[in-house]
Amino acid sequence: MDPARRAVLLRQLGLTWSLAELLLDGLSDEECLWEPVPGCWTVRPNAEGVWIADWEEPEPDPAPACTIGWITWHIGWWWSMVYDHSFGAGTVQRENTPWPGTARGAVEWITSCHDAWSSAVDGCTEADLDSTERTRWPYPEPRPFAYVVAWANAELMKNVAEIGVLRRIHS
C-alpha cells in the first residue's frame, strides 16, 4: 500500500492540531462565554442545567457571530458526529450533543475527539480512503472517505482560526 495520501491527510491534521493545542491552552470559562457582539450564538444552560448551543434551521444568511464556547461546542459536535457516522453506529445528532459547561471540559472533549479520529484515520488503508462505505455524513451523496477526512481537516482549521481571532480580540 502506498501511504502517501493517508500521510498527507494525517500531516494536515497534525499541523492543524498543533495550532488548536496552542489556541486552546489556558482557555477560560470567561473567554468561552464572552459575547463579542449582541445577538451572537453562544452556549447556555437550559432549565435542567444542561448546556445547549444556540441553533436555527435554516441557518441564517449571514450566520451570526459566535462565542468561543459555541465554537468549541461546534467542534465537539461535528467531530463526534463524523466519527460516529464513519466508525460507529451513526446515532450522534446535534440535538443530543450538549456543551460540557466549562472551558476545561470543552478542551478535554475536543482532545478526545482528536485522539479517536486521528487513530481511526491512521488505521485506514488506501482502499478505505477510496471507499464510500464510511461516508455517511456530512455528505448526502456517496463520496470517497478521503473527502470526509479532508473536510474534517478544513473544518477544524476554520474553527481553530475563529477561536484564535476571538481570543485575540478578547485580550
C-alpha positions as CSV (number, residue, x, y, z in Angstrom):
1,M,0.0,0.0,0.0
2,D,1.2,3.5,-0.8
3,P,0.6,5.5,2.3
4,A,1.1,8.9,0.7
5,R,-2.5,10.1,0.7
6,R,-3.1,9.0,4.3
7,A,0.2,10.5,5.3
8,V,-0.7,13.9,3.7
9,L,-4.2,13.9,5.4
10,L,-2.6,13.0,8.8
11,R,0.1,15.6,8.4
12,Q,-2.5,18.2,7.6
13,L,-4.5,17.2,10.7
14,G,-1.3,17.3,12.8
15,L,-0.5,20.8,11.7
16,T,-4.0,22.0,12.4
17,W,-4.0,20.2,15.8
18,S,-0.7,21.9,16.8
19,L,-2.5,25.3,16.2
20,A,-5.5,24.0,18.1
21,E,-3.4,23.0,21.1
22,L,-1.7,26.4,21.1
23,L,-5.0,28.3,21.0
24,L,-6.9,26.0,23.4
25,D,-4.2,26.2,26.1
26,G,-5.3,28.2,29.0
27,L,-8.8,28.8,27.6
28,S,-11.1,30.1,30.4
29,D,-14.8,29.9,31.1
30,E,-14.9,33.7,30.9
31,E,-13.4,33.6,27.4
32,C,-15.8,30.9,26.3
33,L,-18.9,32.8,27.4
34,W,-17.7,36.3,26.3
35,E,-20.1,37.7,23.7
36,P,-18.2,39.7,21.1
37,V,-21.4,41.3,19.6
38,P,-25.0,41.4,20.6
39,G,-27.1,38.6,19.3
40,C,-24.2,36.2,18.8
41,W,-24.7,32.4,19.1
42,T,-23.5,31.0,22.4
43,V,-24.0,28.1,24.8
44,R,-26.2,28.4,27.9
45,P,-27.7,26.0,30.5
46,N,-31.3,25.1,29.9
47,A,-33.9,24.6,32.7
48,E,-32.4,21.2,33.6
49,G,-28.8,22.7,33.8
50,V,-27.7,21.0,30.5
51,W,-25.6,23.3,28.4
52,I,-27.1,23.7,24.9
53,A,-25.9,25.6,21.9
54,D,-27.9,28.2,20.0
55,W,-29.0,26.9,16.6
56,E,-31.5,27.9,14.0
57,E,-32.8,26.0,11.0
58,P,-32.3,27.0,8.3
59,E,-29.1,28.7,9.3
60,P,-29.4,32.5,8.8
61,D,-27.5,34.1,6.0
62,P,-25.2,35.6,7.1
63,A,-24.7,33.3,10.0
64,P,-24.4,35.2,13.3
65,A,-21.1,35.7,15.1
66,C,-20.4,33.1,17.8
67,T,-18.8,32.9,21.2
68,I,-15.7,30.7,21.8
69,G,-17.9,28.4,23.8
70,W,-20.2,27.9,20.8
71,I,-17.3,27.2,18.6
72,T,-15.9,24.6,21.0
73,W,-19.3,23.0,21.1
74,H,-19.5,23.1,17.3
75,I,-16.1,21.3,17.0
76,G,-17.1,18.7,19.6
77,W,-20.4,18.2,17.9
78,W,-19.3,17.8,14.3
79,W,-16.2,15.8,15.3
80,S,-18.2,13.4,17.5
81,M,-20.8,13.1,14.8
82,V,-18.4,12.5,11.9
83,Y,-16.5,9.9,13.9
84,D,-19.7,8.1,15.0
85,H,-21.1,8.2,11.5
86,S,-17.8,7.0,10.0
87,F,-16.7,4.4,12.6
88,G,-19.7,3.9,14.9
89,A,-23.4,3.4,14.9
90,G,-24.3,6.7,13.3
91,T,-26.5,7.8,16.2
92,V,-24.9,11.1,17.3
93,Q,-27.1,14.1,16.4
94,R,-26.8,17.8,17.0
95,E,-29.9,17.9,19.2
96,N,-28.5,15.5,21.7
97,T,-25.0,16.9,21.9
98,P,-24.6,19.3,24.9
99,W,-21.6,21.5,25.7
100,P,-19.6,20.3,28.7
101,G,-20.2,23.5,30.7
102,T,-16.6,24.6,31.2
103,A,-13.6,25.5,29.0
104,R,-11.7,22.7,30.6
105,G,-14.4,20.2,29.8
106,A,-14.6,21.5,26.2
107,V,-10.9,21.2,25.7
108,E,-10.9,17.6,27.1
109,W,-13.9,16.7,24.8
110,I,-12.1,18.2,21.7
111,T,-8.9,16.4,22.6
112,S,-10.7,13.1,23.0
113,C,-12.3,13.7,19.6
114,H,-8.9,14.4,18.0
115,D,-7.3,11.3,19.6
116,A,-10.1,8.9,18.4
117,W,-10.3,10.4,14.9
118,S,-6.6,10.5,14.3
119,S,-6.2,6.9,15.5
120,A,-9.1,5.8,13.3
121,V,-7.8,7.6,10.2
122,D,-4.3,6.3,10.8
123,G,-5.7,2.8,10.6
124,C,-7.3,3.4,7.2
125,T,-6.0,1.7,4.1
126,E,-5.9,3.3,0.7
127,A,-9.0,1.2,-0.1
128,D,-10.7,2.6,3.0
129,L,-10.0,6.2,1.8
130,D,-11.3,5.3,-1.7
131,S,-14.4,3.6,-0.3
132,T,-17.8,5.4,0.2
133,E,-18.8,2.9,2.9
134,R,-17.8,5.3,5.8
135,T,-19.1,8.4,4.1
136,R,-22.5,8.8,5.9
137,W,-22.0,12.4,7.0
138,P,-21.5,15.3,6.1
139,Y,-22.1,14.4,2.5
140,P,-25.6,13.2,1.5
141,E,-24.3,11.5,-1.7
142,P,-21.6,8.9,-1.8
143,R,-18.0,10.2,-1.9
144,P,-14.7,8.6,-1.1
145,F,-13.9,8.6,2.6
146,A,-10.8,10.7,1.9
147,Y,-13.2,13.6,1.1
148,V,-14.6,13.3,4.7
149,V,-11.1,13.3,6.2
150,A,-10.1,16.4,4.1
151,W,-13.4,18.1,5.1
152,A,-12.7,17.5,8.8
153,N,-9.2,18.9,8.5
154,A,-10.5,22.0,6.8
155,E,-13.4,22.4,9.2
156,L,-11.1,22.1,12.2
157,M,-8.7,24.6,10.7
158,K,-11.5,27.1,10.1
159,N,-12.9,26.7,13.7
160,V,-9.5,26.9,15.3
161,A,-8.8,30.1,13.4
162,E,-12.1,31.6,14.6
163,I,-11.1,30.8,18.2
164,G,-7.7,32.4,17.6
165,V,-9.3,35.6,16.3
166,L,-11.8,35.8,19.2
167,R,-9.1,35.2,21.8
168,R,-7.0,38.0,20.3
169,I,-9.9,40.4,20.2
170,H,-10.9,39.5,23.8
171,S,-7.5,40.1,25.3
